[in-house]
Structure formats: structure tokens, C-alpha cells
Amino acid sequence: LTSYDSSLQQQRKADMLTEIKKDTSLSPLFHLLITILKNGPSHLCELSVSTLLSLVEWVNLKYLTMNNCQIVILLFSLISSPSSTVELRIDACDCLVEIFSRKGEIRTTA
């Protein structure tokens, strides 16, 4: 029974990774995160940065660079904003470190 459960979990993980790697599966999420980071209240910005922090290590770079690197620009603006909490600034810094430590180039689109 344990090996069946393990193989079922492995299959579920494989199915999830396949869906995540599809071109359109995460676009709505990243558009929502951008919208919240632009105009959301501070508690939603904190949750959005926390969500980004959990995604940046494995998500396709195209999501992080969509809309001319809007996420990167917004993270920098959170760091420099006097209204951002210390925790939010630290999380935004951590997120940027993770983004820029990824292999591959980050380019803006014309």
C-alpha cells in the first residue's frame, strides 16, 4: 500500500509540473500579482511578495519578465517606498536576490 501511495504522489507531482510548464497556466496569477503590487493595500502586497518568493525559484523566467520586467520594477519600488514595512522590504529584497541569481538572462521586451 505504501508503494502505491508513493507512486500516486509521484504521478500527481508529475501532472502538476506538466500543467505548470504550459505557457498559459500561470499568466493570470502573475497578472494578478502585478495588479496587487501596483495598487493593493499593504497586507495584500505582503502576501503577493510572499507568493512570489515561493515561485521565483522554479517558475519560467518569462513570467518574471512579463510587461517589461514589471515585477522587478515593482519590487524595487516596494524597497524604496517609505510606506513599506521592514518585513516587506526584506521579502522584496529576498525575492529580487532569487530572481537575479537564476540562470538565464532577464531581458525587457520592446
Chimera marker file (.cmm) of the C-alpha trace (Angstrom):
<marker_set name="trace">
<marker id="1" x="0.000" y="0.000" z="0.000" r="1" g="1" b="0" radius="0.5"/>
<marker id="2" x="2.855" y="2.420" z="0.757" r="1" g="1" b="0" radius="0.5"/>
<marker id="3" x="4.460" y="1.939" z="-2.664" r="1" g="1" b="0" radius="0.5"/>
<marker id="4" x="1.094" y="2.522" z="-4.355" r="1" g="1" b="0" radius="0.5"/>
<marker id="5" x="0.632" y="5.741" z="-2.408" r="1" g="1" b="0" radius="0.5"/>
<marker id="6" x="4.162" y="6.858" z="-3.257" r="1" g="1" b="0" radius="0.5"/>
<marker id="7" x="3.730" y="6.195" z="-6.966" r="1" g="1" b="0" radius="0.5"/>
<marker id="8" x="0.388" y="8.006" z="-6.912" r="1" g="1" b="0" radius="0.5"/>
<marker id="9" x="2.043" y="11.031" z="-5.282" r="1" g="1" b="0" radius="0.5"/>
<marker id="10" x="4.844" y="10.931" z="-7.854" r="1" g="1" b="0" radius="0.5"/>
<marker id="11" x="2.301" y="10.838" z="-10.683" r="1" g="1" b="0" radius="0.5"/>
<marker id="12" x="0.391" y="13.764" z="-9.159" r="1" g="1" b="0" radius="0.5"/>
<marker id="13" x="3.631" y="15.762" z="-8.871" r="1" g="1" b="0" radius="0.5"/>
<marker id="14" x="4.469" y="14.975" z="-12.497" r="1" g="1" b="0" radius="0.5"/>
<marker id="15" x="0.968" y="16.051" z="-13.597" r="1" g="1" b="0" radius="0.5"/>
<marker id="16" x="1.260" y="19.307" z="-11.651" r="1" g="1" b="0" radius="0.5"/>
<marker id="17" x="4.680" y="20.105" z="-13.126" r="1" g="1" b="0" radius="0.5"/>
<marker id="18" x="3.359" y="19.420" z="-16.628" r="1" g="1" b="0" radius="0.5"/>
<marker id="19" x="0.490" y="21.857" z="-16.089" r="1" g="1" b="0" radius="0.5"/>
<marker id="20" x="2.757" y="24.484" z="-14.571" r="1" g="1" b="0" radius="0.5"/>
<marker id="21" x="5.103" y="24.332" z="-17.547" r="1" g="1" b="0" radius="0.5"/>
<marker id="22" x="2.297" y="25.075" z="-20.010" r="1" g="1" b="0" radius="0.5"/>
<marker id="23" x="2.556" y="28.542" z="-21.492" r="1" g="1" b="0" radius="0.5"/>
<marker id="24" x="-0.715" y="29.961" z="-20.177" r="1" g="1" b="0" radius="0.5"/>
<marker id="25" x="-1.184" y="28.240" z="-16.840" r="1" g="1" b="0" radius="0.5"/>
<marker id="26" x="0.424" y="30.913" z="-14.640" r="1" g="1" b="0" radius="0.5"/>
<marker id="27" x="-0.250" y="34.079" z="-16.651" r="1" g="1" b="0" radius="0.5"/>
<marker id="28" x="-3.450" y="35.012" z="-14.774" r="1" g="1" b="0" radius="0.5"/>
<marker id="29" x="-1.692" y="34.584" z="-11.429" r="1" g="1" b="0" radius="0.5"/>
<marker id="30" x="1.204" y="36.828" z="-12.422" r="1" g="1" b="0" radius="0.5"/>
<marker id="31" x="-1.140" y="39.468" z="-13.848" r="1" g="1" b="0" radius="0.5"/>
<marker id="32" x="-2.991" y="39.436" z="-10.529" r="1" g="1" b="0" radius="0.5"/>
<marker id="33" x="0.270" y="39.744" z="-8.565" r="1" g="1" b="0" radius="0.5"/>
<marker id="34" x="1.327" y="42.715" z="-10.706" r="1" g="1" b="0" radius="0.5"/>
<marker id="35" x="-2.035" y="44.407" z="-10.160" r="1" g="1" b="0" radius="0.5"/>
<marker id="36" x="-1.845" y="43.908" z="-6.394" r="1" g="1" b="0" radius="0.5"/>
<marker id="37" x="1.755" y="45.128" z="-6.201" r="1" g="1" b="0" radius="0.5"/>
<marker id="38" x="0.763" y="48.250" z="-8.159" r="1" g="1" b="0" radius="0.5"/>
<marker id="39" x="-2.304" y="49.318" z="-6.182" r="1" g="1" b="0" radius="0.5"/>
<marker id="40" x="-3.026" y="46.855" z="-3.426" r="1" g="1" b="0" radius="0.5"/>
<marker id="41" x="-3.169" y="47.510" z="0.297" r="1" g="1" b="0" radius="0.5"/>
<marker id="42" x="-0.027" y="46.695" z="2.243" r="1" g="1" b="0" radius="0.5"/>
<marker id="43" x="-1.273" y="43.368" z="3.645" r="1" g="1" b="0" radius="0.5"/>
<marker id="44" x="-2.059" y="42.128" z="0.107" r="1" g="1" b="0" radius="0.5"/>
<marker id="45" x="1.332" y="43.345" z="-1.122" r="1" g="1" b="0" radius="0.5"/>
<marker id="46" x="2.977" y="41.361" z="1.663" r="1" g="1" b="0" radius="0.5"/>
<marker id="47" x="1.058" y="38.236" z="0.651" r="1" g="1" b="0" radius="0.5"/>
<marker id="48" x="1.901" y="38.813" z="-3.011" r="1" g="1" b="0" radius="0.5"/>
<marker id="49" x="5.614" y="39.153" z="-2.322" r="1" g="1" b="0" radius="0.5"/>
<marker id="50" x="5.458" y="36.039" z="-0.154" r="1" g="1" b="0" radius="0.5"/>
<marker id="51" x="3.771" y="34.181" z="-3.009" r="1" g="1" b="0" radius="0.5"/>
<marker id="52" x="6.380" y="35.428" z="-5.457" r="1" g="1" b="0" radius="0.5"/>
<marker id="53" x="9.135" y="34.303" z="-3.126" r="1" g="1" b="0" radius="0.5"/>
<marker id="54" x="7.785" y="30.760" z="-3.224" r="1" g="1" b="0" radius="0.5"/>
<marker id="55" x="7.539" y="30.791" z="-7.034" r="1" g="1" b="0" radius="0.5"/>
<marker id="56" x="10.664" y="32.546" z="-8.302" r="1" g="1" b="0" radius="0.5"/>
<marker id="57" x="12.997" y="29.581" z="-7.938" r="1" g="1" b="0" radius="0.5"/>
<marker id="58" x="11.186" y="27.322" z="-10.381" r="1" g="1" b="0" radius="0.5"/>
<marker id="59" x="8.759" y="29.356" z="-12.481" r="1" g="1" b="0" radius="0.5"/>
<marker id="60" x="9.590" y="30.133" z="-16.106" r="1" g="1" b="0" radius="0.5"/>
<marker id="61" x="11.526" y="33.410" z="-16.410" r="1" g="1" b="0" radius="0.5"/>
<marker id="62" x="9.003" y="34.738" z="-18.907" r="1" g="1" b="0" radius="0.5"/>
<marker id="63" x="6.529" y="35.245" z="-16.052" r="1" g="1" b="0" radius="0.5"/>
<marker id="64" x="9.054" y="37.235" z="-14.060" r="1" g="1" b="0" radius="0.5"/>
<marker id="65" x="9.892" y="39.406" z="-17.066" r="1" g="1" b="0" radius="0.5"/>
<marker id="66" x="6.386" y="39.939" z="-18.417" r="1" g="1" b="0" radius="0.5"/>
<marker id="67" x="5.323" y="43.534" z="-19.128" r="1" g="1" b="0" radius="0.5"/>
<marker id="68" x="8.925" y="44.770" z="-19.377" r="1" g="1" b="0" radius="0.5"/>
<marker id="69" x="10.038" y="43.267" z="-16.058" r="1" g="1" b="0" radius="0.5"/>
<marker id="70" x="7.140" y="44.904" z="-14.242" r="1" g="1" b="0" radius="0.5"/>
<marker id="71" x="7.514" y="42.582" z="-11.244" r="1" g="1" b="0" radius="0.5"/>
<marker id="72" x="11.176" y="43.510" z="-10.805" r="1" g="1" b="0" radius="0.5"/>
<marker id="73" x="10.362" y="47.216" z="-11.099" r="1" g="1" b="0" radius="0.5"/>
<marker id="74" x="7.548" y="46.907" z="-8.560" r="1" g="1" b="0" radius="0.5"/>
<marker id="75" x="9.766" y="45.022" z="-6.117" r="1" g="1" b="0" radius="0.5"/>
<marker id="76" x="12.352" y="47.806" z="-6.334" r="1" g="1" b="0" radius="0.5"/>
<marker id="77" x="9.637" y="50.390" z="-5.733" r="1" g="1" b="0" radius="0.5"/>
<marker id="78" x="8.465" y="48.491" z="-2.634" r="1" g="1" b="0" radius="0.5"/>
<marker id="79" x="12.007" y="48.575" z="-1.281" r="1" g="1" b="0" radius="0.5"/>
<marker id="80" x="12.309" y="52.315" z="-1.780" r="1" g="1" b="0" radius="0.5"/>
<marker id="81" x="8.809" y="53.208" z="-0.611" r="1" g="1" b="0" radius="0.5"/>
<marker id="82" x="8.700" y="54.887" z="2.820" r="1" g="1" b="0" radius="0.5"/>
<marker id="83" x="5.299" y="53.295" z="3.452" r="1" g="1" b="0" radius="0.5"/>
<marker id="84" x="6.645" y="49.723" z="3.106" r="1" g="1" b="0" radius="0.5"/>
<marker id="85" x="7.255" y="47.819" z="6.322" r="1" g="1" b="0" radius="0.5"/>
<marker id="86" x="10.698" y="46.469" z="7.130" r="1" g="1" b="0" radius="0.5"/>
<marker id="87" x="9.403" y="42.915" z="6.652" r="1" g="1" b="0" radius="0.5"/>
<marker id="88" x="8.003" y="43.765" z="3.223" r="1" g="1" b="0" radius="0.5"/>
<marker id="89" x="11.290" y="45.373" z="2.181" r="1" g="1" b="0" radius="0.5"/>
<marker id="90" x="13.271" y="42.337" z="3.323" r="1" g="1" b="0" radius="0.5"/>
<marker id="91" x="10.935" y="39.954" z="1.482" r="1" g="1" b="0" radius="0.5"/>
<marker id="92" x="11.133" y="42.111" z="-1.657" r="1" g="1" b="0" radius="0.5"/>
<marker id="93" x="14.959" y="42.040" z="-1.411" r="1" g="1" b="0" radius="0.5"/>
<marker id="94" x="14.923" y="38.263" z="-0.967" r="1" g="1" b="0" radius="0.5"/>
<marker id="95" x="12.668" y="37.952" z="-3.985" r="1" g="1" b="0" radius="0.5"/>
<marker id="96" x="14.990" y="40.070" z="-6.126" r="1" g="1" b="0" radius="0.5"/>
<marker id="97" x="18.012" y="38.048" z="-4.981" r="1" g="1" b="0" radius="0.5"/>
<marker id="98" x="16.241" y="34.855" z="-6.050" r="1" g="1" b="0" radius="0.5"/>
<marker id="99" x="15.253" y="36.340" z="-9.417" r="1" g="1" b="0" radius="0.5"/>
<marker id="100" x="18.723" y="37.634" z="-10.246" r="1" g="1" b="0" radius="0.5"/>
<marker id="101" x="20.508" y="34.514" z="-9.018" r="1" g="1" b="0" radius="0.5"/>
<marker id="102" x="18.631" y="32.386" z="-11.562" r="1" g="1" b="0" radius="0.5"/>
<marker id="103" x="20.481" y="31.120" z="-14.557" r="1" g="1" b="0" radius="0.5"/>
<marker id="104" x="19.487" y="32.771" z="-17.803" r="1" g="1" b="0" radius="0.5"/>
<marker id="105" x="19.148" y="36.337" z="-18.910" r="1" g="1" b="0" radius="0.5"/>
<marker id="106" x="16.449" y="38.716" z="-17.841" r="1" g="1" b="0" radius="0.5"/>
<marker id="107" x="15.607" y="41.000" z="-20.735" r="1" g="1" b="0" radius="0.5"/>
<marker id="108" x="12.996" y="43.613" z="-21.296" r="1" g="1" b="0" radius="0.5"/>
<marker id="109" x="10.747" y="43.345" z="-24.321" r="1" g="1" b="0" radius="0.5"/>
<marker id="110" x="10.245" y="46.207" z="-26.705" r="1" g="1" b="0" radius="0.5"/>
<link id1="1" id2="2" r="1" g="1" b="0" radius="0.2"/>
<link id1="2" id2="3" r="1" g="1" b="0" radius="0.2"/>
<link id1="3" id2="4" r="1" g="1" b="0" radius="0.2"/>
<link id1="4" id2="5" r="1" g="1" b="0" radius="0.2"/>
<link id1="5" id2="6" r="1" g="1" b="0" radius="0.2"/>
<link id1="6" id2="7" r="1" g="1" b="0" radius="0.2"/>
<link id1="7" id2="8" r="1" g="1" b="0" radius="0.2"/>
<link id1="8" id2="9" r="1" g="1" b="0" radius="0.2"/>
<link id1="9" id2="10" r="1" g="1" b="0" radius="0.2"/>
<link id1="10" id2="11" r="1" g="1" b="0" radius="0.2"/>
<link id1="11" id2="12" r="1" g="1" b="0" radius="0.2"/>
<link id1="12" id2="13" r="1" g="1" b="0" radius="0.2"/>
<link id1="13" id2="14" r="1" g="1" b="0" radius="0.2"/>
<link id1="14" id2="15" r="1" g="1" b="0" radius="0.2"/>
<link id1="15" id2="16" r="1" g="1" b="0" radius="0.2"/>
<link id1="16" id2="17" r="1" g="1" b="0" radius="0.2"/>
<link id1="17" id2="18" r="1" g="1" b="0" radius="0.2"/>
<link id1="18" id2="19" r="1" g="1" b="0" radius="0.2"/>
<link id1="19" id2="20" r="1" g="1" b="0" radius="0.2"/>
<link id1="20" id2="21" r="1" g="1" b="0" radius="0.2"/>
<link id1="21" id2="22" r="1" g="1" b="0" radius="0.2"/>
<link id1="22" id2="23" r="1" g="1" b="0" radius="0.2"/>
<link id1="23" id2="24" r="1" g="1" b="0" radius="0.2"/>
<link id1="24" id2="25" r="1" g="1" b="0" radius="0.2"/>
<link id1="25" id2="26" r="1" g="1" b="0" radius="0.2"/>
<link id1="26" id2="27" r="1" g="1" b="0" radius="0.2"/>
<link id1="27" id2="28" r="1" g="1" b="0" radius="0.2"/>
<link id1="28" id2="29" r="1" g="1" b="0" radius="0.2"/>
<link id1="29" id2="30" r="1" g="1" b="0" radius="0.2"/>
<link id1="30" id2="31" r="1" g="1" b="0" radius="0.2"/>
<link id1="31" id2="32" r="1" g="1" b="0" radius="0.2"/>
<link id1="32" id2="33" r="1" g="1" b="0" radius="0.2"/>
<link id1="33" id2="34" r="1" g="1" b="0" radius="0.2"/>
<link id1="34" id2="35" r="1" g="1" b="0" radius="0.2"/>
<link id1="35" id2="36" r="1" g="1" b="0" radius="0.2"/>
<link id1="36" id2="37" r="1" g="1" b="0" radius="0.2"/>
<link id1="37" id2="38" r="1" g="1" b="0" radius="0.2"/>
<link id1="38" id2="39" r="1" g="1" b="0" radius="0.2"/>
<link id1="39" id2="40" r="1" g="1" b="0" radius="0.2"/>
<link id1="40" id2="41" r="1" g="1" b="0" radius="0.2"/>
<link id1="41" id2="42" r="1" g="1" b="0" radius="0.2"/>
<link id1="42" id2="43" r="1" g="1" b="0" radius="0.2"/>
<link id1="43" id2="44" r="1" g="1" b="0" radius="0.2"/>
<link id1="44" id2="45" r="1" g="1" b="0" radius="0.2"/>
<link id1="45" id2="46" r="1" g="1" b="0" radius="0.2"/>
<link id1="46" id2="47" r="1" g="1" b="0" radius="0.2"/>
<link id1="47" id2="48" r="1" g="1" b="0" radius="0.2"/>
<link id1="48" id2="49" r="1" g="1" b="0" radius="0.2"/>
<link id1="49" id2="50" r="1" g="1" b="0" radius="0.2"/>
<link id1="50" id2="51" r="1" g="1" b="0" radius="0.2"/>
<link id1="51" id2="52" r="1" g="1" b="0" radius="0.2"/>
<link id1="52" id2="53" r="1" g="1" b="0" radius="0.2"/>
<link id1="53" id2="54" r="1" g="1" b="0" radius="0.2"/>
<link id1="54" id2="55" r="1" g="1" b="0" radius="0.2"/>
<link id1="55" id2="56" r="1" g="1" b="0" radius="0.2"/>
<link id1="56" id2="57" r="1" g="1" b="0" radius="0.2"/>
<link id1="57" id2="58" r="1" g="1" b="0" radius="0.2"/>
<link id1="58" id2="59" r="1" g="1" b="0" radius="0.2"/>
<link id1="59" id2="60" r="1" g="1" b="0" radius="0.2"/>
<link id1="60" id2="61" r="1" g="1" b="0" radius="0.2"/>
<link id1="61" id2="62" r="1" g="1" b="0" radius="0.2"/>
<link id1="62" id2="63" r="1" g="1" b="0" radius="0.2"/>
<link id1="63" id2="64" r="1" g="1" b="0" radius="0.2"/>
<link id1="64" id2="65" r="1" g="1" b="0" radius="0.2"/>
<link id1="65" id2="66" r="1" g="1" b="0" radius="0.2"/>
<link id1="66" id2="67" r="1" g="1" b="0" radius="0.2"/>
<link id1="67" id2="68" r="1" g="1" b="0" radius="0.2"/>
<link id1="68" id2="69" r="1" g="1" b="0" radius="0.2"/>
<link id1="69" id2="70" r="1" g="1" b="0" radius="0.2"/>
<link id1="70" id2="71" r="1" g="1" b="0" radius="0.2"/>
<link id1="71" id2="72" r="1" g="1" b="0" radius="0.2"/>
<link id1="72" id2="73" r="1" g="1" b="0" radius="0.2"/>
<link id1="73" id2="74" r="1" g="1" b="0" radius="0.2"/>
<link id1="74" id2="75" r="1" g="1" b="0" radius="0.2"/>
<link id1="75" id2="76" r="1" g="1" b="0" radius="0.2"/>
<link id1="76" id2="77" r="1" g="1" b="0" radius="0.2"/>
<link id1="77" id2="78" r="1" g="1" b="0" radius="0.2"/>
<link id1="78" id2="79" r="1" g="1" b="0" radius="0.2"/>
<link id1="79" id2="80" r="1" g="1" b="0" radius="0.2"/>
<link id1="80" id2="81" r="1" g="1" b="0" radius="0.2"/>
<link id1="81" id2="82" r="1" g="1" b="0" radius="0.2"/>
<link id1="82" id2="83" r="1" g="1" b="0" radius="0.2"/>
<link id1="83" id2="84" r="1" g="1" b="0" radius="0.2"/>
<link id1="84" id2="85" r="1" g="1" b="0" radius="0.2"/>
<link id1="85" id2="86" r="1" g="1" b="0" radius="0.2"/>
<link id1="86" id2="87" r="1" g="1" b="0" radius="0.2"/>
<link id1="87" id2="88" r="1" g="1" b="0" radius="0.2"/>
<link id1="88" id2="89" r="1" g="1" b="0" radius="0.2"/>
<link id1="89" id2="90" r="1" g="1" b="0" radius="0.2"/>
<link id1="90" id2="91" r="1" g="1" b="0" radius="0.2"/>
<link id1="91" id2="92" r="1" g="1" b="0" radius="0.2"/>
<link id1="92" id2="93" r="1" g="1" b="0" radius="0.2"/>
<link id1="93" id2="94" r="1" g="1" b="0" radius="0.2"/>
<link id1="94" id2="95" r="1" g="1" b="0" radius="0.2"/>
<link id1="95" id2="96" r="1" g="1" b="0" radius="0.2"/>
<link id1="96" id2="97" r="1" g="1" b="0" radius="0.2"/>
<link id1="97" id2="98" r="1" g="1" b="0" radius="0.2"/>
<link id1="98" id2="99" r="1" g="1" b="0" radius="0.2"/>
<link id1="99" id2="100" r="1" g="1" b="0" radius="0.2"/>
<link id1="100" id2="101" r="1" g="1" b="0" radius="0.2"/>
<link id1="101" id2="102" r="1" g="1" b="0" radius="0.2"/>
<link id1="102" id2="103" r="1" g="1" b="0" radius="0.2"/>
<link id1="103" id2="104" r="1" g="1" b="0" radius="0.2"/>
<link id1="104" id2="105" r="1" g="1" b="0" radius="0.2"/>
<link id1="105" id2="106" r="1" g="1" b="0" radius="0.2"/>
<link id1="106" id2="107" r="1" g="1" b="0" radius="0.2"/>
<link id1="107" id2="108" r="1" g="1" b="0" radius="0.2"/>
<link id1="108" id2="109" r="1" g="1" b="0" radius="0.2"/>
<link id1="109" id2="110" r="1" g="1" b="0" radius="0.2"/>
</marker_set>
